[in-house]
Amino acid sequence: MKLLAALFGRRARLRWLHLIIGGALLMPYFLVGTVLVGMAGGGEPVFSSLPAQVTAFGLALPMAAVTGFFALVRPLSVAAARALCGIPPALLAEGPARTRQARVRTAGWYTLHLALGGIISGATLALPPFAVAVIALPFFAGLRETWLLDGPEALRGPWALALAPFAGLAMLVALALAAAVAGEVLARRAPVLLGPTPEDRLAAAERRAAELAVRNRLARELHDSVGHALSAVTLQAGAARRVLDRDPEFVREALTAIEETTRRTVGELDSVLGLLRQDGEPDEDGTAYGPGLDALGGLLAHCGVPVAYEREGGPESPGTVDPVVGREAYRIVQEGLSNALRHGGGDAASPVRLLIAVRERELEIVMENPLGERPAVARPGGGRGLRGIAERAVLLGGRAGAGPYDDVWRLTARLPLTVPGPETTGTAEGRR
C-alpha cells in the first residue's frame, strides 16, 4: 500500500502535475532549439530524428537558465513548489530574487524543473499509448498484424503474447516510478535552490523589526493616552463624589473636565485605531499618532491636577520644533501628568511644575511634582510609562530620566529640535 501511495497517491499526482508544467514551460525553448538544429542540419526533419531532438533539448536548457535570472521567476516557482511539491512555506523564500546569489539559485532550480519536466512530460505523452497497445496485443488480432508484421518472430510467439499485458503494466509502473523519483528530487532541491539566502533572512528580520517597532509605538500611544485619561477621570470623579452635597460648583467643573478629557482621548484613540486599520502606516506629516505641542494647553487645562506651566526660549508657536519631536514631547508630558495623578502628593498649594524650554539645539522638558507615599514606579503591573518615556527619547536621539530629587519627583527629557535623517517627518522608528 505504501508503494502504491508513493507512486499514485495525492502527493505523487501533484508532483507529477508539477513536472508536466515544467515540460510545458520547456516547449518554447525546445521549439527554438529545433529551429536551430534544423538550420544547422540543412533543413532535415528534426522530429523524426532522436539525436536531433536530444540536441534541441540540450540547446533549450541554457536558454531556460537565462530566463531563470529574472527576479519574478522565483516567486512564481515558489508558489508552484508550495502548492504542488508539498514544501513547507517556511523553507522557501519570499518575494523576487534581488541578489546575485538568489538569482543563480533560482536559475538552477528553473533549469532543473524544466529539464526533469521535459523528460517526464515527453514520456507521459508517448509511453502510455504504447503501453496500452502492448497490453491489448493478445486480445486484438488486427493490432498484432499491424504491429508485429515486420517485427522479430519471437515477439509473435504464444509466450510473448501472454507476457505482453504484464510488460505494458511494467512500462506504466516504470513511468510512475520515474515521475515519483523526479518529483522527489525537485522536492529535496527546492529548499536549497528556492530557500532564503542570507540577504533574504536579513531583509525578513528587518521587516519583523519594523513591524515590532510599529506595534511598540502603538502600544505606547494607547498606554499614554488612555492611561492618562483614566487616571484623570478617576481622580476627578472621586473628588466630585466626596463634595457632591457640599460644593455643586466644583462638581460641575469636575464633570466638565471629565467630558473634555474623554472627548480628547476618544479622538486620539480613533487616530491610533485608524493606524491599525491602515497596517500601522503614519500620515505623511508624521502626526497621525497623536497631538503635538500645540495641543498642550488643552491637556493641561483638563488634566485633573494643578499645573504651573512655564515656557522658555523660541516663539510661542511650536513651529521651531519638528512635528515628530513635538508629538513625542506631548506624550512625555502626558505620561508625567499621569504619574503625578496616580502617585503624587500635589494639591492647589503645591502644583505640578512644568518647564518646556526651547534651546539652541534641543527641547528640554522638566516636570516636578511633590512626592506621594510611594514612587511612580511602584504601582502593581506598572513601570511601562517611564520606560516608554525613555524609549521615546532614545529613538529621537535624546535622553530622559526620572527619580526623586529632594522632596519632589523630577522627570527630565532632552530631545533634539529636529530628527536627523533624510526625512523630516515620519515615525521615530524610521529614523534610527
matplotlib code that plots the C-alpha trace (Angstrom):
import matplotlib.pyplot as plt

x = [0.0, 2.8, 4.4, 1.1, 0.7, 4.2, 3.6, -0.1, -1.0, -2.2, 1.3, 2.7, 0.0, 0.6, 4.3, 3.6, 1.5, 4.3, 6.6, 4.1, 4.0, 7.8, 7.5, 5.0, 7.4, 10.2, 8.3, 9.1, 12.8, 12.7, 11.0, 13.7, 16.2, 14.6, 14.8, 18.5, 19.1, 17.1, 19.1, 22.4, 21.3, 20.3, 16.6, 16.3, 13.3, 14.1, 11.1, 11.9, 15.5, 16.1, 19.7, 18.3, 15.7, 18.2, 20.4, 17.4, 16.7, 20.3, 20.1, 16.8, 18.2, 20.8, 18.0, 15.8, 18.6, 18.9, 15.2, 15.7, 17.7, 14.7, 13.6, 10.0, 10.8, 11.4, 8.0, 6.3, 8.5, 8.0, 4.2, 4.2, 6.6, 4.4, 1.2, 2.3, 5.5, 4.3, 7.2, 6.6, 6.3, 9.0, 11.6, 11.1, 12.0, 9.5, 9.5, 11.6, 15.2, 17.2, 20.7, 23.1, 23.2, 19.4, 19.2, 21.8, 19.9, 16.6, 18.1, 19.4, 16.0, 14.2, 16.6, 16.3, 12.5, 12.2, 14.8, 13.1, 9.7, 10.6, 11.7, 8.7, 6.3, 7.7, 7.5, 3.9, 2.8, 4.5, 4.7, 1.0, -0.4, 2.4, 1.9, -1.8, -1.2, 1.2, -1.4, -4.0, -1.9, -3.2, -6.8, -6.8, -5.6, -5.6, -3.4, -0.9, -0.8, -0.2, 2.5, 4.3, 4.2, 7.8, 8.9, 11.0, 9.4, 9.9, 7.5, 4.8, 5.1, 2.5, 4.7, 5.4, 1.8, 0.9, 3.5, 2.6, 0.0, 2.5, 5.1, 2.7, 1.8, 5.5, 6.0, 3.3, 4.7, 8.2, 6.8, 5.1, 8.3, 10.3, 7.9, 7.9, 11.8, 11.9, 9.3, 11.3, 14.4, 12.7, 11.2, 14.6, 16.3, 13.6, 14.7, 18.3, 17.6, 14.5, 15.2, 16.1, 19.6, 21.4, 20.3, 16.6, 16.9, 18.3, 15.5, 12.9, 14.5, 14.3, 10.7, 9.9, 11.8, 9.9, 6.6, 7.5, 8.6, 5.2, 3.4, 5.5, 4.7, 1.0, 1.2, 2.9, 0.4, -2.5, -0.8, -0.1, -3.4, -5.8, -3.8, -3.7, -7.4, -8.4, -6.2, -7.6, -11.2, -10.9, -9.3, -11.9, -14.8, -13.6, -13.2, -16.6, -18.2, -16.7, -18.1, -21.3, -23.6, -21.3, -19.9, -22.1, -19.9, -16.8, -18.8, -19.9, -16.3, -15.1, -17.8, -16.8, -13.1, -14.2, -16.1, -13.2, -10.7, -12.8, -13.6, -9.9, -9.0, -11.6, -10.2, -6.6, -7.9, -9.6, -6.3, -4.4, -7.1, -7.1, -3.4, -4.1, -6.7, -4.0, -1.4, 0.4, 1.4, 1.6, 0.4, 2.9, 3.2, 4.1, 1.4, -1.1, 0.0, -1.3, -1.3, 1.8, 2.9, 0.1, -2.4, -0.6, -2.9, -6.0, -4.1, -3.0, -6.4, -8.2, -5.5, -7.0, -4.1, -3.0, 0.0, 2.3, 3.4, 6.4, 7.9, 11.4, 13.0, 11.7, 8.4, 5.2, 4.3, 5.8, 6.8, 10.5, 10.2, 10.0, 6.4, 7.7, 9.6, 6.5, 4.4, 6.8, 7.1, 3.3, 3.3, 6.1, 4.3, 1.1, 2.8, 4.4, 1.0, -0.4, 2.3, 1.6, -2.1, -1.6, 1.2, 1.9, 1.0, 0.3, -2.6, -3.5, -0.9, 1.9, 1.0, 2.9, 5.7, 6.2, 9.0, 9.4, 12.5, 13.4, 17.2, 19.5, 19.6, 17.3, 14.0, 14.1, 11.2, 11.3, 8.4, 8.3, 5.5, 5.5, 6.4, 3.4, 3.6, 5.2, 7.2, 5.7, 7.2, 5.8, 2.3, 1.4, 2.0, 3.2, 6.5, 5.8, 5.2, 8.6, 10.2, 8.1, 9.4, 13.0, 12.3, 10.7, 13.7, 16.3, 14.5, 14.8, 18.4, 17.8, 17.7, 15.3, 15.3, 13.1, 13.6, 13.3, 15.1, 14.9, 11.2, 9.9, 9.7, 11.5, 11.1, 13.5, 13.8, 16.1, 15.1, 16.7, 14.7, 15.0, 15.3, 18.5, 17.9, 16.9, 13.3, 12.0, 8.7, 7.5, 7.9, 10.8, 11.4, 12.0, 14.9, 17.1]
y = [0.0, 2.4, 1.7, 2.4, 5.6, 6.7, 6.1, 7.1, 9.0, 12.6, 13.9, 11.9, 13.1, 16.7, 16.4, 14.7, 17.7, 20.0, 18.1, 18.4, 22.2, 22.2, 20.3, 22.9, 25.7, 24.0, 23.8, 27.4, 26.9, 23.4, 24.8, 27.4, 24.6, 22.6, 25.6, 26.0, 22.3, 22.3, 25.3, 23.6, 20.3, 21.7, 21.6, 17.9, 17.0, 17.2, 15.4, 12.2, 12.1, 11.2, 12.6, 15.9, 16.1, 15.4, 18.2, 20.6, 19.6, 20.4, 23.8, 24.6, 24.3, 27.2, 29.4, 28.4, 29.1, 32.7, 33.2, 32.0, 35.1, 37.3, 38.5, 37.4, 33.8, 33.0, 33.9, 32.0, 29.0, 29.2, 29.4, 26.3, 24.4, 25.1, 24.1, 21.0, 19.7, 19.9, 22.1, 23.8, 27.6, 28.4, 26.6, 28.8, 32.4, 35.3, 37.8, 38.3, 37.3, 40.6, 39.4, 37.6, 34.6, 34.3, 34.7, 32.0, 29.6, 30.4, 29.8, 26.5, 25.5, 26.7, 24.7, 21.6, 21.9, 22.3, 19.5, 16.9, 18.2, 17.9, 14.3, 13.2, 15.1, 13.5, 10.1, 10.8, 11.7, 8.8, 5.8, 5.3, 4.9, 2.4, 0.5, 0.3, -1.1, -3.7, -4.8, -5.2, -7.3, -10.7, -9.6, -7.9, -9.9, -6.8, -5.0, -7.9, -8.0, -4.2, -4.1, -7.4, -7.7, -6.6, -7.5, -10.4, -13.8, -14.3, -11.5, -13.3, -16.5, -17.5, -16.8, -13.2, -12.6, -14.0, -11.7, -8.6, -7.3, -7.6, -5.8, -3.0, -2.7, -2.7, 0.2, 2.2, 1.4, 2.4, 5.7, 6.4, 5.4, 7.8, 10.6, 9.9, 10.0, 13.2, 14.8, 13.8, 15.2, 18.6, 18.5, 17.9, 20.6, 23.2, 24.4, 24.6, 26.5, 28.4, 28.8, 32.2, 33.5, 35.3, 38.6, 37.3, 36.4, 39.8, 41.6, 39.4, 40.3, 44.0, 43.7, 42.0, 44.6, 47.4, 45.7, 45.3, 48.9, 50.0, 47.7, 49.1, 52.6, 51.9, 50.3, 53.3, 55.7, 53.7, 53.4, 57.1, 58.4, 56.0, 55.6, 59.4, 59.8, 57.0, 58.5, 62.0, 60.8, 58.6, 61.4, 64.0, 61.6, 60.6, 64.3, 65.2, 62.3, 63.4, 67.0, 66.2, 67.6, 70.5, 72.1, 71.7, 74.2, 72.0, 69.0, 70.9, 71.8, 68.2, 66.8, 69.4, 68.3, 64.6, 65.4, 67.3, 64.6, 61.7, 63.7, 64.4, 60.8, 59.3, 61.4, 60.2, 56.6, 56.9, 58.1, 55.1, 52.6, 54.2, 53.3, 49.7, 49.5, 51.0, 48.4, 51.0, 53.4, 57.0, 60.1, 62.0, 64.8, 62.3, 63.4, 60.7, 59.0, 61.9, 65.6, 67.8, 70.8, 72.9, 70.8, 71.1, 73.8, 71.6, 68.8, 71.0, 72.6, 69.3, 67.0, 66.8, 68.3, 71.9, 72.7, 75.7, 75.8, 77.8, 78.1, 79.4, 80.3, 80.3, 81.8, 80.8, 78.8, 75.3, 75.7, 75.7, 72.1, 69.2, 67.8, 64.4, 65.9, 67.9, 64.8, 62.9, 65.8, 65.9, 62.2, 62.6, 65.4, 63.4, 60.4, 62.7, 64.1, 60.5, 59.7, 62.8, 62.0, 58.4, 58.8, 62.4, 64.4, 67.6, 70.0, 73.5, 74.9, 72.9, 72.2, 70.2, 72.4, 72.0, 73.7, 73.4, 75.2, 75.5, 75.7, 76.3, 72.6, 70.8, 70.8, 70.4, 69.2, 69.3, 68.2, 68.2, 67.1, 66.6, 63.1, 60.9, 57.9, 55.8, 56.5, 56.4, 53.0, 51.1, 50.5, 46.8, 45.9, 49.4, 50.9, 50.9, 54.6, 55.6, 53.0, 54.3, 57.9, 56.6, 54.8, 57.8, 60.0, 57.4, 56.8, 60.6, 60.7, 62.3, 61.1, 61.1, 60.2, 60.3, 59.9, 61.6, 64.9, 66.5, 66.5, 66.2, 63.7, 65.0, 64.0, 65.4, 64.8, 66.4, 66.0, 67.3, 70.0, 68.2, 64.5, 63.6, 61.7, 62.3, 62.7, 65.5, 63.8, 60.3, 57.9, 57.8, 54.2, 55.0, 57.4, 55.1]
z = [0.0, 0.8, -2.6, -4.3, -2.3, -3.2, -6.9, -7.3, -4.1, -4.0, -3.4, -6.2, -8.6, -7.6, -8.1, -11.5, -12.4, -11.4, -13.7, -16.6, -16.0, -16.3, -19.6, -20.8, -19.9, -21.7, -25.0, -26.3, -25.7, -27.2, -30.4, -30.7, -30.3, -33.1, -35.4, -34.6, -35.2, -38.4, -39.7, -38.8, -40.4, -43.7, -43.2, -42.4, -40.3, -36.6, -35.0, -36.9, -35.6, -31.9, -31.9, -33.3, -30.6, -27.9, -29.4, -29.4, -25.8, -24.9, -26.5, -24.8, -21.2, -21.4, -22.8, -19.9, -17.4, -18.7, -18.1, -14.6, -13.8, -14.0, -10.5, -10.8, -11.7, -8.0, -6.6, -9.4, -8.8, -5.0, -5.4, -7.6, -5.3, -2.3, -3.9, -5.9, -4.2, -0.6, 0.6, 3.9, 3.3, 6.0, 3.9, 0.8, 0.2, -0.1, -2.9, -6.1, -6.3, -5.8, -5.1, -7.5, -5.3, -5.2, -9.0, -9.6, -7.3, -9.0, -12.4, -11.3, -10.0, -13.1, -15.3, -13.2, -13.2, -16.9, -17.7, -15.5, -16.5, -20.2, -19.8, -17.8, -20.0, -23.1, -21.5, -20.3, -23.8, -25.6, -23.2, -22.0, -25.5, -26.4, -23.1, -23.7, -27.2, -25.8, -23.1, -25.9, -28.2, -27.1, -27.5, -30.9, -34.0, -36.2, -33.8, -33.8, -37.6, -37.7, -35.0, -35.4, -39.2, -39.6, -36.1, -34.8, -35.0, -31.2, -30.4, -32.3, -30.2, -27.6, -24.6, -25.9, -26.3, -22.9, -21.3, -23.3, -20.7, -17.9, -20.0, -20.7, -17.0, -16.1, -18.5, -16.8, -13.3, -14.6, -15.8, -12.4, -10.6, -12.8, -12.1, -8.4, -8.3, -10.4, -8.1, -5.0, -6.5, -7.0, -3.5, -2.0, -4.1, -3.5, 0.0, -1.3, -4.5, -3.6, 0.1, 1.6, 1.2, 4.0, 2.4, 2.4, 6.1, 6.9, 5.0, 6.8, 10.1, 9.2, 8.3, 11.5, 13.4, 11.6, 12.4, 16.0, 16.2, 14.9, 17.4, 20.2, 19.2, 19.0, 22.4, 23.9, 22.4, 23.8, 27.2, 27.4, 26.0, 27.6, 30.8, 31.4, 30.6, 33.0, 35.8, 35.3, 35.1, 38.2, 40.2, 39.2, 39.7, 43.1, 44.2, 42.8, 44.7, 48.0, 47.7, 45.8, 48.5, 49.7, 46.5, 43.4, 41.5, 42.0, 40.8, 37.7, 36.9, 37.5, 35.2, 32.5, 32.9, 32.6, 29.5, 27.9, 28.8, 27.4, 24.2, 23.6, 24.4, 22.1, 19.2, 20.0, 20.2, 16.8, 15.4, 16.8, 15.8, 12.3, 12.0, 12.9, 10.1, 7.8, 8.8, 11.0, 8.3, 9.5, 7.7, 5.6, 8.2, 10.8, 13.2, 12.8, 16.1, 18.2, 19.0, 19.4, 21.5, 20.0, 21.9, 25.2, 26.5, 26.4, 28.1, 31.0, 31.4, 32.0, 33.3, 36.8, 38.7, 39.0, 36.8, 36.9, 33.2, 32.1, 28.6, 27.8, 24.5, 21.0, 19.8, 21.3, 18.2, 18.2, 14.6, 15.5, 16.8, 14.4, 14.5, 15.4, 18.4, 19.4, 19.3, 21.5, 23.9, 24.3, 25.2, 27.6, 29.4, 29.3, 31.0, 33.6, 34.5, 34.7, 37.2, 39.2, 39.3, 40.4, 42.8, 43.5, 46.6, 44.8, 45.7, 44.8, 47.1, 45.6, 41.9, 39.4, 37.9, 34.1, 32.2, 28.4, 27.1, 23.5, 23.5, 20.5, 19.6, 21.9, 23.6, 27.4, 29.5, 33.3, 35.4, 39.1, 41.5, 45.2, 46.3, 47.5, 49.7, 47.0, 43.9, 40.4, 39.5, 42.5, 41.1, 40.5, 36.9, 36.2, 35.2, 31.4, 31.3, 32.5, 30.2, 27.3, 28.0, 27.9, 24.6, 23.0, 23.9, 22.8, 19.4, 18.7, 19.7, 23.1, 26.7, 29.6, 33.3, 36.4, 40.1, 43.5, 43.9, 47.4, 48.2, 44.7, 41.9, 38.9, 35.3, 32.7, 29.0, 26.4, 22.8, 19.6, 17.9, 14.6, 14.0, 12.0, 8.7, 5.1, 6.2, 8.4, 9.3, 10.0, 12.8, 15.1, 14.3, 10.7, 11.7, 13.6]

ax = plt.figure().add_subplot(projection="3d")
ax.plot(x, y, z, "-o")
ax.set_aspect("equal")
plt.show()
